[in-house]
Amino acid sequence: MAILKRRRAGARLLAGVLAVLVAATLTPARPCAAARIKDISEVEGIRPNQLSGYGIVVGLQGTGDGQQALFTIQSILNALRRRGILITVDPRQIRVKNAAAVLVTASLPPFARSGDKIDVQVASIGDAKSLRGGNLIAAPLIGGDQQVYAVAQGAVSLGGGFSVNAPGASTTSGVTTAGIIPDGALVERELPVELAAEGKLRLSLHQPDITTASRVADVINTKTRADAMAIDPKTIEVELANGGAAEAMDMLTRIEGLDVVTDTAARVIVNERTGTVIMGQEVRISPVAIAHGTLQVEVKTDFGVSQPNAFANGQTVVVPDSQIVASEGQKRSLAVLKTGVTLGQLVGGLNALGVTPQDLIAVLEAIQAAGALQAELVVM
């Protein structure tokens, strides 16, 4: 017997939404929480830079690149020639199973000094089976300007990954063709950072917003008596008296701990695959009438066996007997939802009523299609 139940909505949702809407209209909205300027913005000019390079991992136990990866063999031959070891053998006749070609990447943090150590990531670009137990030969790391900023070298760590091969069987856990080298690169070139270019500090908001940018400027002006101005929804410019690095550091110390009440655009995020609904506190609905009912379809299939007589030439067959029953839930009349209610106030009440995310998604999509949802509906 196979049963298929299809629900277009929950009948209890309408009554529950109406009850919570009435309660929400009588409950004042809670004020937004404040956030530190340090947590919602960053200083322009203070940023990491991406580095990358090419290298060879050696010392593998026969799990390196195969003969098809000619670039690995050629790289090893070039490295030997640079050290005065000349090999005239045809590269295609060399088998190097204990080495693997890898791409090396790292992030150069701001204010990194020559001699500092940074973590690097390595990933195989050939057909190596595993990098476990390997060591990276010195690999220069270059930036976007093609200058060498660090040199990486060291033992590769795979974490908990492993790969075991045996005749006719193999098992693998985790990723064995990529790993990290903690403190595996030495910084060779420093990247200059100018804090107060042209005597100004520029703060960049993580989430551009006109209201938040204006509030940040107002708080800086009020608390520090500095001359701050929001020049666009993302950037706040702070004038410095002298424009030196010491003054910039002192001003940043006073600014980053200030609290600001942030403001965001109303947005509803819906993931229909997982039934997840995330909505902001400022999401509101305009007056709209809603009718929500249920439809349930049940398909029941019984399988019977048709058995012929003993002396007949027939065959035994299975005969399905299907029954379809469609039923509609209790009828609901149209109801009008008042304006001014935030959906953020409804979340707690809807959860208490046991409303399923699928039902809520259906209602939100219908309200948005009617033009009554005063927010951006993002369907993932």
C-alpha positions as CSV (number, residue, x, y, z in Angstrom):
1,M,0.0,0.0,0.0
2,A,1.4,3.4,-1.0
3,I,0.0,6.6,0.5
4,L,0.7,10.0,-1.0
5,K,-0.4,13.0,1.0
6,R,-0.1,16.5,-0.5
7,R,-0.7,19.6,1.5
8,R,-1.0,23.0,0.0
9,A,-1.3,24.7,3.3
10,G,-2.3,24.1,7.0
11,A,-5.9,24.9,8.0
12,R,-4.8,26.0,11.4
13,L,-2.4,28.7,10.1
14,L,-5.1,31.3,9.4
15,A,-6.5,31.3,12.9
16,G,-3.1,31.2,14.4
17,V,-1.8,34.1,12.3
18,L,-4.8,36.2,13.1
19,A,-4.4,35.6,16.9
20,V,-0.8,36.5,16.8
21,L,-1.4,39.6,14.7
22,V,-3.9,40.9,17.2
23,A,-1.4,40.3,20.0
24,A,1.4,41.9,18.1
25,T,-0.5,45.1,17.4
26,L,-0.8,45.6,21.2
27,T,2.9,44.9,21.8
28,P,5.5,47.7,21.2
29,A,8.4,46.8,19.0
30,R,11.7,46.2,20.8
31,P,14.5,48.6,20.0
32,C,17.3,47.4,17.7
33,A,20.5,46.3,19.4
34,A,23.5,48.5,19.1
35,A,26.8,47.3,17.5
36,R,30.3,48.5,17.8
37,I,31.7,50.5,14.9
38,K,34.6,48.1,14.9
39,D,32.3,45.2,14.1
40,I,30.3,46.7,11.3
41,S,33.1,48.5,9.4
42,E,36.7,48.3,8.4
43,V,39.3,51.0,7.7
44,E,40.1,51.5,4.1
45,G,43.7,50.5,3.3
46,I,43.9,47.9,6.1
47,R,43.2,44.7,4.2
48,P,44.9,41.3,3.5
49,N,46.4,40.5,0.2
50,Q,46.3,37.1,-1.6
51,L,49.5,35.3,-2.5
52,S,50.0,32.2,-4.7
53,G,52.8,30.1,-6.0
54,Y,53.8,26.8,-7.5
55,G,55.8,24.1,-5.7
56,I,56.7,20.5,-5.4
57,V,55.9,18.2,-2.4
58,V,58.4,15.4,-2.0
59,G,58.8,12.5,0.4
60,L,55.5,10.8,-0.4
61,Q,55.2,7.0,-0.1
62,G,54.4,6.2,-3.7
63,T,51.2,8.4,-3.7
64,G,52.6,11.2,-5.8
65,D,51.9,12.1,-9.4
66,G,52.0,9.5,-12.1
67,Q,53.9,9.5,-15.4
68,Q,51.2,11.5,-17.1
69,A,52.0,14.6,-15.1
70,L,55.0,15.7,-17.1
71,F,55.1,19.1,-15.5
72,T,56.0,17.5,-12.2
73,I,58.9,15.7,-13.7
74,Q,60.1,18.8,-15.6
75,S,59.9,20.9,-12.4
76,I,62.1,18.4,-10.6
77,L,64.6,18.3,-13.5
78,N,64.8,22.1,-13.5
79,A,65.3,22.2,-9.8
80,L,68.2,19.7,-10.1
81,R,69.8,21.7,-12.9
82,R,69.7,24.9,-10.9
83,R,71.7,23.0,-8.3
84,G,74.3,21.9,-10.8
85,I,73.0,18.4,-11.3
86,L,72.7,17.7,-15.0
87,I,70.4,14.9,-16.2
88,T,70.2,14.1,-19.9
89,V,67.6,11.3,-19.6
90,D,64.3,11.6,-21.5
91,P,61.8,13.1,-19.0
92,R,59.1,10.6,-20.2
93,Q,61.2,7.8,-18.9
94,I,61.4,9.1,-15.4
95,R,58.9,7.9,-12.8
96,V,58.5,10.1,-9.8
97,K,55.8,8.6,-7.5
98,N,57.2,10.2,-4.4
99,A,56.6,13.8,-5.5
100,A,53.6,15.9,-6.5
101,A,53.0,19.3,-8.0
102,V,50.9,21.6,-5.9
103,L,49.5,25.1,-5.9
104,V,50.5,27.1,-2.8
105,T,48.2,29.9,-1.5
106,A,48.4,32.2,1.4
107,S,46.9,35.4,2.8
108,L,49.3,38.2,3.6
109,P,47.8,40.1,6.6
110,P,48.1,43.9,6.8
111,F,51.1,45.2,8.6
112,A,53.0,41.9,8.2
113,R,56.7,42.5,8.7
114,S,59.7,40.9,7.1
115,G,60.4,37.6,9.0
116,D,56.8,37.1,10.1
117,K,55.4,33.6,9.6
118,I,52.0,33.0,7.9
119,D,50.0,29.8,7.2
120,V,49.8,28.4,3.7
121,Q,47.5,26.0,1.9
122,V,48.7,23.4,-0.6
123,A,46.6,21.5,-3.1
124,S,47.6,18.9,-5.7
125,I,47.2,19.8,-9.4
126,G,48.2,16.4,-10.8
127,D,47.0,12.9,-10.2
128,A,48.6,12.4,-6.8
129,K,46.6,10.1,-4.5
130,S,47.7,11.6,-1.2
131,L,50.1,14.3,0.2
132,R,50.4,12.7,3.6
133,G,54.0,12.7,4.9
134,G,55.2,15.1,2.2
135,N,57.4,18.2,2.5
136,L,57.1,21.3,0.4
137,I,60.3,22.5,-1.3
138,A,60.9,26.2,-1.1
139,A,58.2,27.9,-3.2
140,P,58.1,31.6,-3.8
141,L,54.6,33.3,-3.3
142,I,53.8,36.2,-5.5
143,G,51.1,38.9,-5.3
144,G,49.0,40.5,-8.0
145,D,51.9,42.7,-9.0
146,Q,54.1,39.7,-9.7
147,Q,56.5,40.5,-6.8
148,V,57.6,37.8,-4.4
149,Y,56.3,38.6,-0.9
150,A,56.9,35.3,0.9
151,V,58.6,31.9,0.6
152,A,56.8,28.7,1.7
153,Q,58.4,25.5,2.9
154,G,57.7,22.8,5.4
155,A,55.8,19.6,6.2
156,V,52.2,19.2,4.9
157,S,49.5,18.5,7.4
158,L,46.3,16.8,6.2
159,G,44.4,16.8,9.5
160,G,42.3,13.7,9.8
161,G,42.3,12.6,6.2
162,F,43.8,9.3,5.1
163,S,44.0,7.0,2.1
164,V,44.7,3.3,2.1
165,N,45.2,1.2,-1.0
166,A,45.5,-2.6,-1.3
167,P,45.2,-5.0,-4.2
168,G,41.5,-4.9,-5.3
169,A,40.4,-2.5,-2.5
170,S,40.9,1.0,-1.3
171,T,39.4,3.4,1.3
172,T,39.7,7.1,1.8
173,S,38.6,9.5,4.5
174,G,38.6,13.2,4.2
175,V,40.6,15.1,1.6
176,T,44.1,13.7,1.1
177,T,45.1,15.9,-1.9
178,A,45.0,19.2,0.0
179,G,46.5,20.3,3.3
180,I,48.1,23.2,5.2
181,I,51.5,24.1,6.6
182,P,51.1,26.1,9.8
183,D,53.6,29.0,9.9
184,G,54.9,27.6,6.6
185,A,55.9,30.8,4.9
186,L,58.3,33.6,5.8
187,V,57.4,37.1,4.8
188,E,60.2,38.5,2.6
189,R,58.7,41.8,1.5
190,E,56.6,44.2,3.5
191,L,53.5,45.8,2.0
192,P,53.3,49.5,2.9
193,V,50.0,50.6,4.5
194,E,49.0,54.3,4.8
195,L,46.5,54.9,7.5
196,A,45.6,58.5,7.0
197,A,46.0,59.2,3.3
198,E,45.5,63.0,2.6
199,G,44.9,63.5,6.3
200,K,41.7,61.6,6.4
201,L,40.4,58.3,7.8
202,R,37.9,56.4,5.7
203,L,35.6,53.8,7.3
204,S,33.8,51.3,5.0
205,L,30.6,49.6,6.2
206,H,30.3,45.9,5.7
207,Q,26.6,46.4,4.7
208,P,26.0,49.7,2.9
209,D,23.1,51.6,4.3
210,I,22.3,55.3,4.2
211,T,20.8,55.5,7.7
212,T,23.6,53.5,9.3
213,A,26.3,55.6,7.7
214,S,24.6,58.8,8.9
215,R,24.3,57.4,12.4
216,V,28.0,56.4,12.5
217,A,29.0,59.9,11.4
218,D,26.8,61.4,14.1
219,V,28.1,59.2,16.8
220,I,31.7,60.0,15.9
221,N,31.0,63.7,15.9
222,T,29.2,63.6,19.2
223,K,31.6,61.3,21.2
224,T,35.0,62.4,19.8
225,R,34.3,65.9,18.6
226,A,35.9,65.0,15.3
227,D,34.7,66.1,11.9
228,A,33.1,63.0,10.4
229,M,30.8,62.9,7.4
230,A,29.0,60.1,5.5
231,I,29.9,60.6,1.9
232,D,27.9,57.6,0.6
233,P,25.9,54.7,2.0
234,K,29.2,52.7,2.6
235,T,31.9,55.3,3.4
236,I,32.4,57.6,6.4
237,E,35.2,60.1,6.2
238,V,36.9,61.5,9.3
239,E,39.1,64.6,9.1
240,L,42.3,64.6,11.1
241,A,43.9,67.8,12.5
242,N,47.5,66.9,11.6
243,G,47.1,63.8,9.6
244,G,49.9,61.8,11.1
245,A,50.0,58.1,11.8
246,A,50.0,58.6,15.5
247,E,46.9,60.8,15.4
248,A,45.2,58.2,13.1
249,M,45.9,55.4,15.6
250,D,44.6,57.5,18.5
251,M,41.4,58.4,16.6
252,L,40.8,54.8,15.6
253,T,41.2,53.7,19.2
254,R,38.4,56.1,20.2
255,I,36.1,55.3,17.3
256,E,36.1,51.6,17.1
257,G,34.5,51.0,20.5
258,L,31.6,53.4,20.0
259,D,28.1,51.8,19.8
260,V,25.8,52.5,16.9
261,V,22.2,51.4,16.3
262,T,22.3,49.8,12.8
263,D,19.5,49.9,10.3
264,T,19.0,47.3,7.5
265,A,16.6,46.9,4.6
266,A,13.6,44.7,5.1
267,R,14.3,41.3,3.7
268,V,12.8,37.8,3.9
269,I,15.0,34.9,3.0
270,V,13.2,31.6,2.0
271,N,14.9,28.3,1.3
272,E,12.2,26.0,0.0
273,R,14.5,23.0,-0.1
274,T,15.0,23.0,3.6
275,G,11.9,24.9,4.7
276,T,14.0,27.7,6.3
277,V,12.5,31.1,6.6
278,I,14.5,34.1,7.9
279,M,13.0,37.5,8.2
280,G,14.2,40.8,9.6
281,Q,12.5,42.8,12.4
282,E,11.4,45.6,10.0
283,V,9.5,43.4,7.6
284,R,5.9,44.7,7.5
285,I,2.7,43.9,5.6
286,S,0.1,46.2,4.1
287,P,-3.7,45.5,4.5
288,V,-4.5,42.3,2.7
289,A,-7.2,39.6,2.8
290,I,-6.1,36.0,3.2
291,A,-8.1,32.7,2.9
292,H,-6.1,29.6,3.7
293,G,-7.5,26.0,3.5
294,T,-6.3,22.5,3.2
295,L,-6.4,19.9,0.5
296,Q,-5.5,16.3,1.1
297,V,-5.1,13.6,-1.5
298,E,-4.8,9.9,-0.5
299,V,-3.8,7.3,-3.0
300,K,-4.2,3.7,-1.8
301,T,-3.0,0.8,-3.9
302,D,-3.7,-2.9,-3.1
303,F,-2.1,-5.7,-5.1
304,G,-4.1,-8.8,-5.9
305,V,-2.9,-12.0,-7.4
306,S,-4.7,-13.7,-10.4
307,Q,-4.0,-17.4,-10.3
308,P,-5.2,-19.6,-13.3
309,N,-6.4,-23.1,-13.0
310,A,-4.0,-25.9,-12.7
311,F,-4.6,-27.3,-16.2
312,A,-5.0,-23.9,-17.9
313,N,-2.2,-22.3,-20.0
314,G,-2.5,-19.0,-18.3
315,Q,0.2,-17.3,-16.1
316,T,0.1,-15.9,-12.6
317,V,-0.2,-12.1,-12.7
318,V,-0.3,-9.3,-10.1
319,V,-3.3,-7.0,-10.5
320,P,-3.1,-3.6,-8.8
321,D,-6.3,-2.1,-7.4
322,S,-5.9,1.7,-6.8
323,Q,-8.3,4.0,-4.9
324,I,-8.0,7.8,-4.8
325,V,-9.8,9.8,-2.1
326,A,-9.6,13.6,-2.2
327,S,-10.9,15.6,0.8
328,E,-10.9,19.3,1.6
329,G,-10.4,20.6,5.0
330,Q,-12.7,22.9,6.9
331,K,-13.6,26.0,4.9
332,R,-12.2,29.3,6.0
333,S,-13.6,32.7,5.2
334,L,-11.5,35.7,4.0
335,A,-9.8,37.6,6.8
336,V,-8.2,41.0,6.7
337,L,-4.7,41.6,8.2
338,K,-4.1,45.1,9.5
339,T,-1.1,47.2,8.5
340,G,1.8,48.2,10.8
341,V,2.5,44.7,12.1
342,T,6.0,43.5,11.8
343,L,6.6,39.9,10.8
344,G,9.5,39.9,13.2
345,Q,7.0,40.2,16.1
346,L,5.2,37.1,14.8
347,V,8.0,34.6,14.8
348,G,7.7,33.7,18.4
349,G,3.9,33.3,18.2
350,L,4.0,31.3,15.0
351,N,6.5,28.9,16.5
352,A,4.4,28.5,19.5
353,L,1.4,27.6,17.3
354,G,3.4,24.9,15.5
355,V,3.1,26.5,12.1
356,T,5.3,24.6,9.6
357,P,7.8,26.5,7.5
358,Q,6.2,25.2,4.3
359,D,2.9,26.8,5.3
360,L,4.6,30.1,6.2
361,I,6.5,30.1,2.9
362,A,3.2,29.6,0.9
363,V,1.6,32.6,2.8
364,L,4.6,34.8,2.3
365,E,4.8,34.2,-1.4
366,A,1.1,34.9,-1.8
367,I,1.3,38.1,0.2
368,Q,4.4,39.2,-1.9
369,A,2.6,38.4,-5.1
370,A,-0.3,40.6,-4.0
371,G,2.1,43.5,-3.4
372,A,1.4,43.6,0.4
373,L,4.8,42.4,1.6
374,Q,6.9,45.5,2.3
375,A,10.2,43.7,2.0
376,E,12.4,42.0,-0.5
377,L,11.6,38.3,-0.8
378,V,14.7,36.3,-1.6
379,V,14.0,32.6,-2.6
380,M,17.1,30.4,-2.4
